[in-house]
Amino acid sequence: MDDKDRSLLDAVDRFIEREVRPVARELEHADTWPAQIVEKMRAMGLFGCIIEERFGGLGLGAAVYASIIERISAVWMSVAGIINSHLIMAALVQRAGTEAQKARFLPRFASGELRGGLALTEPDCGTDLQAIRTSARREGNHYVVDGTKTWISNGIQGHCVALLVKTDPHAEPRHRGMSVFICEKGQGFEASRKLDKLGYKGIDSAELVFQGYRVPAANLVGEIEGHGLKQVLGGLELGRINVAARGVGIARAALEDAVRYAQTRRTFGKPICEHQAIQIKLADMATRLEASRLLTDAAARAYDRGERCDMEAGMAKLFATEAALDNALEAMRIHGAYGYSKEYDIERYYRDAPLLAIGEGTNELQRIIIARQLVKRNPA
């Protein structure tokens, strides 16, 4: 990490303390879109974190980007999600788009003028992406899209999505009939409803409905049908590194709050941090945090080297998100009744952490990916 990266991280820390921490609890409880925070992130260039400088982005590597996400998530995880979904879309165009598509979309993505996310999940399809039903049929210079997507981050407040569709529903194997389009909102593209959630509030999760929506053929990523699943799965490596970094952020916040509280709460005539039972909890929490951070950094550096890193990203995502869950629960136990109170942030960590074990591929799926890659890389 060079001086430029350190200066950026220092600026992010100042931004978080000045603009995010003072309002996070209030906005999260009200489930309010953080409009002012988003505008300030635009001004800082954070919507262009991993977009190349020639397109107006910051050109950051995944390792620095993961550090930014950890810092934000330690204060309010939802804000990190607003950036992440957008940048997976941008990374997909940057990696698989034509030069004309990069020139048309990436500068607008980098500035935050055009914000959005990734539209994969459907009401009857989550992990098995090849089972999607949303279709796009060609009509002249356009494709006509019909179908429904659900649990789409930035679906209401965003302006566009990278949409996974079936361009050939009868293709065998199924993935050969899948394509991705950059779809800007317009006639036939509606955010039908905002989905209510246990946690991860502030960021909008929406159901999107496409009825006779016409998207230009020039918006087909790569301009060749049938490569959509491969394009999306490549983007999920970065997404899983991001989710791992969010897990590190929550695990860190839970530990820091627990350490602070354990030094002020007294029982039996002494601070609870002097009780062995609490010390054991704090030690395990700190160890989980450090291991999570190291795994996430290793996956991010492999990504930056251009290496295949689905196993590394899967390990980081699996371990860091489980660490977030464990640390959030232990922090609640250390805080006792106060951990269950909305006057403290512990209950928010406890509500936010479970999403991380589900999103960007469930942790059960990560275990399968890890095992398969382990065997493939170590043939008998």
C-alpha positions in Angstrom: 0.0 0.0 0.0 1.5 3.3 -1.1 1.2 6.8 0.4 -1.7 7.6 -2.0 -3.7 4.7 -0.8 -3.0 5.6 2.9 -4.1 9.2 2.2 -7.3 7.9 0.7 -8.0 5.6 3.6 -7.4 8.4 6.0 -9.9 10.6 4.1 -12.4 7.7 4.2 -11.9 7.4 8.0 -12.6 11.2 8.4 -15.7 11.0 6.2 -17.1 8.1 8.2 -16.6 9.8 11.5 -17.9 13.1 10.3 -20.8 12.1 8.0 -21.8 8.5 8.8 -21.4 7.7 12.5 -23.6 10.6 13.8 -26.6 9.6 11.7 -26.2 5.9 11.2 -28.4 4.7 14.1 -31.3 7.1 13.3 -31.3 6.5 9.6 -31.0 2.7 10.1 -33.9 2.5 12.5 -36.1 4.6 10.2 -35.0 2.6 7.2 -34.2 5.8 5.4 -32.1 6.1 2.2 -29.0 8.1 3.2 -29.2 10.6 0.4 -26.7 13.1 1.8 -24.1 10.3 2.5 -24.5 9.0 -1.1 -23.9 12.5 -2.5 -20.8 12.9 -0.5 -19.5 9.5 -1.6 -20.1 10.6 -5.2 -18.0 13.7 -4.5 -15.2 11.5 -3.1 -15.2 9.3 -6.2 -16.2 6.2 -4.2 -18.6 5.0 -6.9 -15.5 4.7 -9.1 -13.3 2.8 -6.6 -12.2 0.0 -8.9 -12.9 1.7 -12.2 -9.8 2.5 -14.3 -8.5 6.0 -14.1 -8.8 6.4 -17.9 -12.6 6.2 -17.4 -12.6 8.7 -14.4 -12.4 6.1 -11.6 -9.9 5.8 -8.8 -8.3 2.7 -10.2 -8.0 1.0 -6.8 -7.0 -2.6 -6.4 -9.3 -5.0 -4.5 -7.1 -5.0 -1.4 -7.5 -1.2 -0.9 -11.1 -1.4 -1.8 -11.7 -4.1 0.8 -10.1 -1.9 3.4 -12.5 0.9 2.5 -15.5 -1.5 2.8 -14.3 -2.8 6.2 -14.1 0.8 7.5 -17.5 1.7 6.3 -19.1 -1.6 7.5 -17.7 -1.1 11.0 -19.9 2.0 11.3 -22.9 1.2 9.0 -22.8 -1.8 6.7 -25.7 -0.7 4.5 -23.6 2.2 3.1 -21.0 -0.3 1.9 -23.7 -2.3 0.1 -24.7 0.8 -1.9 -21.2 0.9 -3.3 -20.7 -2.8 -3.7 -23.7 -3.6 -5.9 -22.9 -0.7 -8.2 -19.2 -1.7 -8.5 -20.0 -5.3 -9.4 -22.0 -4.0 -12.3 -19.1 -1.6 -13.2 -16.5 -4.4 -12.9 -18.6 -6.6 -15.2 -18.6 -3.9 -17.9 -14.9 -3.2 -17.4 -13.9 -6.8 -17.7 -16.3 -8.1 -20.4 -17.7 -5.0 -22.2 -16.6 -3.8 -25.6 -14.5 -0.7 -25.8 -17.5 1.3 -26.9 -19.5 0.1 -23.9 -16.7 0.9 -21.5 -16.5 4.5 -23.0 -20.2 4.9 -22.8 -20.9 3.5 -19.3 -17.8 3.6 -17.1 -17.4 7.4 -16.9 -21.0 7.7 -15.8 -20.6 4.8 -13.3 -17.4 6.3 -11.9 -19.0 9.8 -11.3 -22.1 8.2 -9.7 -24.3 9.9 -12.3 -25.5 6.5 -13.3 -25.8 4.2 -10.3 -27.2 0.7 -10.0 -26.5 -2.9 -9.2 -26.7 -6.5 -10.3 -30.1 -8.2 -11.1 -29.7 -11.9 -10.8 -32.1 -13.4 -8.3 -35.7 -14.2 -9.1 -38.7 -15.3 -7.0 -38.1 -19.0 -7.8 -34.3 -18.8 -8.4 -31.4 -17.9 -6.1 -28.3 -20.0 -6.0 -29.2 -21.9 -9.2 -28.8 -19.0 -11.6 -29.2 -21.3 -14.7 -32.9 -21.6 -13.6 -33.8 -18.0 -14.3 -36.9 -17.3 -16.4 -36.5 -13.6 -17.3 -36.1 -13.6 -21.1 -34.9 -11.3 -23.8 -35.9 -11.8 -27.4 -34.4 -9.9 -30.3 -36.5 -7.5 -32.4 -34.3 -5.6 -34.8 -31.9 -3.4 -33.0 -33.5 -4.0 -29.6 -34.3 -6.9 -27.3 -37.6 -7.2 -25.5 -37.3 -8.2 -21.9 -40.0 -9.9 -19.8 -39.7 -11.2 -16.3 -39.2 -10.4 -12.6 -36.1 -10.0 -10.4 -36.2 -9.8 -6.6 -33.9 -8.8 -3.7 -32.1 -6.3 -6.0 -30.0 -3.8 -4.1 -30.2 -0.2 -5.3 -33.3 -1.3 -7.3 -35.3 1.8 -6.3 -32.8 4.5 -5.8 -30.5 3.3 -8.6 -30.8 4.2 -12.3 -29.8 0.9 -14.0 -28.9 -2.7 -13.5 -26.8 -5.4 -15.1 -29.6 -7.8 -15.9 -29.1 -11.6 -16.3 -31.6 -13.0 -18.8 -32.2 -16.0 -21.1 -31.7 -15.1 -24.7 -32.1 -18.7 -25.7 -34.4 -20.5 -23.2 -33.9 -23.8 -25.1 -30.1 -23.9 -25.1 -28.2 -26.9 -23.8 -26.3 -26.7 -21.6 -28.5 -24.0 -20.1 -25.7 -21.5 -19.5 -25.1 -21.1 -23.3 -28.5 -19.3 -23.5 -27.7 -16.7 -20.8 -26.7 -13.1 -21.5 -26.3 -9.8 -19.5 -27.6 -6.4 -20.5 -27.1 -3.0 -19.0 -30.6 -1.8 -18.6 -31.5 1.8 -17.7 -34.9 2.5 -16.2 -37.6 3.3 -18.7 -41.0 2.2 -20.0 -41.6 -1.4 -19.1 -38.9 -1.4 -16.4 -40.5 -0.9 -12.9 -39.4 -1.2 -9.3 -42.7 -2.7 -8.2 -42.0 -2.7 -4.4 -39.5 -2.2 -1.7 -38.9 -5.4 0.4 -38.9 -5.1 4.1 -36.0 -6.7 5.9 -34.8 -7.7 9.4 -31.6 -5.7 8.9 -29.5 -4.1 6.1 -31.8 -1.1 6.3 -31.4 2.2 4.6 -30.3 0.5 1.3 -33.3 -0.4 -0.8 -33.9 -4.0 -1.8 -36.5 -4.2 -4.5 -38.6 -6.4 -6.8 -38.1 -5.4 -10.4 -40.7 -6.1 -13.1 -39.9 -6.1 -16.8 -42.9 -6.1 -19.2 -42.2 -5.5 -22.8 -39.1 -3.5 -21.8 -37.0 -2.6 -24.9 -33.2 -2.5 -24.4 -30.8 -1.6 -27.2 -28.8 -4.5 -28.6 -25.7 -2.3 -28.1 -26.3 -2.8 -24.3 -25.6 -6.6 -24.5 -22.4 -6.8 -22.5 -19.7 -7.9 -25.0 -22.3 -7.8 -27.8 -22.3 -11.6 -28.1 -25.1 -13.8 -26.7 -24.5 -16.7 -24.4 -21.6 -15.5 -22.2 -23.8 -14.0 -19.4 -23.3 -16.7 -16.7 -19.5 -16.7 -17.1 -19.5 -12.8 -17.0 -21.6 -12.8 -13.8 -19.6 -15.5 -12.0 -16.4 -13.6 -12.7 -17.9 -10.6 -11.0 -19.0 -12.6 -8.0 -15.3 -13.1 -7.0 -15.1 -9.3 -6.3 -18.6 -9.4 -4.7 -17.5 -12.2 -2.3 -14.4 -10.3 -1.3 -16.6 -7.3 -0.6 -19.0 -9.4 1.5 -16.0 -10.8 3.4 -14.8 -7.2 4.0 -18.2 -6.3 5.3 -18.0 -9.4 7.7 -14.6 -8.1 8.9 -16.2 -4.7 9.5 -19.0 -6.1 11.6 -16.7 -8.5 13.5 -14.4 -5.5 14.2 -17.3 -3.2 15.4 -18.7 -5.9 17.7 -15.2 -6.6 19.2 -14.4 -2.9 19.7 -17.8 -2.2 21.4 -17.4 -5.3 23.6 -13.9 -4.4 24.7 -15.0 -0.8 25.5 -18.1 -2.0 27.4 -16.3 -4.7 29.3 -14.0 -2.1 30.8 -16.8 0.1 32.2 -19.4 -2.5 33.2 -18.7 -3.8 36.8 -19.9 -6.9 38.5 -18.8 -8.4 41.8 -16.7 -5.4 42.5 -14.6 -5.3 39.3 -14.9 -4.6 35.6 -16.2 -7.6 33.7 -13.1 -7.6 31.5 -11.3 -9.1 34.6 -13.6 -12.1 34.7 -12.1 -15.1 32.9 -15.4 -16.0 31.1 -15.4 -12.6 29.4 -11.7 -12.7 28.7 -12.2 -16.0 26.8 -14.9 -14.4 24.7 -12.8 -11.4 23.9 -9.8 -13.5 22.9 -11.9 -15.6 20.6 -13.5 -12.6 19.0 -10.1 -10.9 18.4 -8.7 -14.1 16.9 -11.7 -14.5 14.5 -11.3 -10.9 13.4 -7.7 -11.1 12.6 -8.0 -14.4 10.8 -10.9 -12.9 8.8 -8.9 -9.8 7.8 -5.9 -11.9 6.7 -8.1 -14.3 4.5 -9.9 -11.3 3.0 -6.6 -9.6 2.2 -5.2 -12.8 0.7 -8.2 -13.2 -1.6 -8.1 -9.5 -2.6 -4.4 -9.7 -3.5 -5.0 -12.8 -5.6 -7.7 -11.0 -7.4 -5.4 -8.0 -8.0 -2.8 -10.4 -9.5 -5.4 -11.6 -12.0 -5.4 -15.1 -10.6 -8.4 -17.3 -10.4 -9.5 -16.9 -6.8 -13.0 -18.4 -6.3 -11.6 -20.7 -3.6 -9.8 -17.9 -1.8 -12.7 -15.5 -2.1 -15.0 -18.3 -0.9 -12.8 -19.0 2.1 -12.7 -15.3 3.0 -16.4 -14.9 2.6 -17.2 -18.1 4.6 -14.9 -17.4 7.5 -15.4 -13.6 7.8 -19.2 -13.8 7.6 -19.3 -16.5 10.2 -17.0 -14.4 12.3 -19.4 -11.5 12.0 -22.3 -13.7 13.2 -20.3 -15.1 16.1 -18.8 -11.8 17.2 -22.2 -10.1 17.0 -23.8 -12.7 19.3 -20.9 -12.7 21.7 -20.9 -8.9 21.9 -24.6 -9.1 22.7 -23.9 -11.6 25.5 -21.2 -9.4 26.9 -23.5 -6.4 26.9 -26.3 -8.4 28.5 -29.7 -6.6 28.3 -28.0 -3.5 26.9 -27.0 -5.5 23.8 -30.7 -6.2 23.2 -31.5 -2.5 23.4 -31.9 -0.2 20.4 -29.9 2.4 22.4 -26.8 0.5 21.5 -25.5 -0.7 18.1 -25.0 -4.3 19.1 -28.6 -5.3 18.1 -27.9 -3.8 14.6 -24.8 -6.0 14.2 -26.9 -8.9 15.2 -29.5 -8.1 12.6 -27.1 -7.3 9.8 -24.7 -10.2 10.1 -27.0 -13.0 9.0 -27.4 -11.5 5.6 -23.7 -11.9 4.9 -24.0 -15.6 5.3 -26.7 -15.7 2.6 -25.7 -13.0 0.1 -23.3 -13.5 -2.8 -23.7 -17.2 -2.5 -24.7 -19.0 0.7 -22.0 -20.2 3.0 -23.1 -23.7 2.3 -22.3 -23.1 -1.4 -19.0 -21.6 -0.5 -18.0 -24.8 1.2 -18.8 -26.8 -1.9 -16.8 -24.3 -4.1 -13.8 -24.6 -1.7 -13.9 -28.4 -1.6 -14.2 -28.7 -5.4 -11.3 -26.3 -6.0 -9.2 -28.0 -3.4 -9.6 -31.4 -5.1 -9.1 -29.9 -8.6 -5.9 -28.1 -7.5 -4.5 -31.2 -5.7 -5.1 -34.2 -8.0 -4.2 -37.6 -6.5 
